[in-house]
Amino acid sequence: MALVEVKVPDIGDVKDVAVIELMVKVGDTVALEQSLITVESDKASMEIPSSAAGVVKEIKIAIGDKVNEGSLVLLLETAGEAAVAAPAPAPAVAAASAAPVAAPVAAVASAAAPAASALVEVFVPDIGDFESVAVIEVFVKIGDTIKVEQSLITVESDKASMEIPSSHAGVIKDLKVKLGDKVAKGSLLAIVEVKGAVAAPAVAAAPTAAASVAAAAPAAAVAVAAPAVVPAHDPTVINTKLPHASPSIRRQARELGVPLDEVKGSGPHGRIQEIDLQGFVKSVMAGAVQTLAQKALAPAASSSSGGGGAFPGLLAWPKVDFEKFGAIERKDMSRIKKISGANLHRNWVVIPHVTNHDDADITELEAFRVQTNKENEKNPAAVKVTMLAFMIKAAVAALKKFPEFNASLEGEGDAQKLVLKKYFHIGFAADTPNGLVVPVIKDADKKGIFEISQEMGELAKKARDGKLGPAEMSGGCFTISSLGGIGGRYFTPIINAPEVAIMGVCKSQIEPKWDGKAFQPRLMLPLSLSWDHRVIDGAAAARFNVYFASLLADFRRIVL
Ligand code: CAO
């Protein structure tokens, strides 16, 4: 018997990584290379394996501690006669360069002279000692315009996961990897057309770590937060990023078919632990919990006349040989569209939607808005005031008056609760080249029209540039979807779960309105409020619309 110190092995260039999970406790018997703890930097998360087999005698670190290569993790009683001195940490076991660095590229073009554009190869950079890691996510497709350091793929070993950034900005001409492929340092990822690039000699192909690029590489650990894109009608950020869980938990979830984004994590920052996964599986097996997929199937199954089975009696999706009828082109769906599609489908199936239409007389408000912008015309620093900013303020006032609209459903069956929010974060749907996203104006109750207009302009620009972060799309209480700048009369917006209502707005038009003596030309704004009938009643929805419209008709009511 001997007491052996187990230390953190070589974990690449990262320093001071936080311990976010302890996977063993005193008294546990651990095997060689069994994962002991999970550490996480802002670039990657990885499990630290044991360098010996034995019984855990003492744990020397706690959750939240910062560790480095050589930090003492625990004392292990081993069967051998080794001295108390620490064995060398197993350097190759779980070491991962936590910041995948952008690799230099080799020019595909052989010309060495400067060119207007050149094709360059983007490789997997130095990712530590991993020899062959699986591609579990591909973020880009042929034709995409990418930026330097934009994440291209996520790779995952059984110990760590990380995003691999691009070394170049340009247009993707060819993608050399697909889901499930195994890659290693130096694997060719993509061929990128780079504007104004100088083609390098082909011999410079071998990728090497570039420290300066490494420092800037924004490869956020997938286990922490994938770059989330949030669909217009469902900015449930939690569902659009990869769940906060270690690679082994995610692997287990995949093997079991568990939708990890539906599992509630009990670890620090909601991290999903093995016990949470087991608990979820048990609850589903016991029938106490349904996955969203099961829920989506349930109403259709019960409403069918045939009984039993999912969607019995429902016809199969039509398979058509389109080419038979004429020329066609097949196009990939954008990542945002795929994510939003799945979320919209769930929300549409799960939430009993009702939409109330109404009109707001915004004649005076629009005149005031136009006048305000005119007054500020000569001031280059002035912010252009938008109608949407007024609607956001009106939404806050209406949410205050009707608190059940500023709510979310939580839990199931008898344990179901309505979470009433005391904060007022308003999302607005923004149209971007890649699809719809919903940036959120936080604490809109504490902001004025100018501030909201400015923030909205900035967020909308970021959205169009694909630069919105998950935090800027999360926490919304209520969403406004405005098609006013485009046209249309009314529509039926789909609610952004877990919100319970959404206001759709179309283009205002001058309409004749009877004032008791004559028709007057009034500027009327069409409103379409969709609401969750599990939480809100029709009468409340009608009152909400009437109140919302009254605020826009006379904005002074906001301060009453
Ligand atoms: N009625 C009439 N005109 C309107 C209007 C309305 N309801 N709302 C905006 N406009 C006008 C604006 O005044 C502006 O005109 P001026 O330039 O003369 O002032 C013009 O339309 C363009 O406005 P905008 O759309 O650029 O600005 P916005 O503040 O109204 O909206 C944003 C910003 C980000 C919401 C918008 O650009 C956008 O992306 N809208 C689409 C959202 C969407 O697709 N929702 C649907 C989701 S359902 O699947």
Residues whose N, C-alpha, C, O or C-beta is under 5 A from the ligand:
A	BS01	CAO	A232 T386 M387 L388 A429 A430 D431 A460 S481 S482 L483 G484 G485 C506 K507 S508
